[in-house]
């Protein structure tokens, strides 16, 4: 994971940073790895020939990378996304493995990819998730239902970035920990970071291997993992 944490940044600035970082990294690859991307682009074209028409990527690799780097990401609240998914054809025809019945449902990769690949046809940033499906440390919104969380969704992958504005208010943090049965004595060190006041701050985690998967156009994330992670593999 690549995990920036930024002081004096709210949720909007966190979304800006995530979008700008992804665009910068993809643009860097386009500008500095042209020969590699041309090879990978041709490889993907050959691979796609063996797929059914409906399973093929709508864009070639380099075309897709340029599209992401040059266009603004769509920003959508969780509430609006749920309404889109609930009224979508795959949901109404029960094609989703996990049907969306109403607000509060946790989203799966099939839902995220539908929003990106079928509905908006561009990268999407979802934000303001229900507090009950997110971690205790995410900043609570004034509606007392949602938190300042955000996910960036990419075509072919789903979530590539997940983050939030963190809860800097001590009383709100301890209240949420009680509600979620998070033991305060085990996280005393975390509470100490709020005890005497702290700056508003936000951060996110970028899945590095998912980014490499997207940029290279590979079909399986196992093909882009630099160091294998298998049971009893680590020596230390």
Secondary structure by P-SEA (a helix, b strand, c coil): cbbbbbccccaaaaaaaaaaaaaaaaaaaaaccaaaaaaaaaaaaaaaccccccccccccaaaaaaaaacbbbbbbcaaaaaaaaaacccccccccccccccccccccaaaaaaacccccccbbbbcccccccccccccccccccccbbbbbbbcccccccccccccccaaaaaaaaaaaccccccaaaaaaaacccccccccccccaaaaaaaaacccccccccccccccccccc
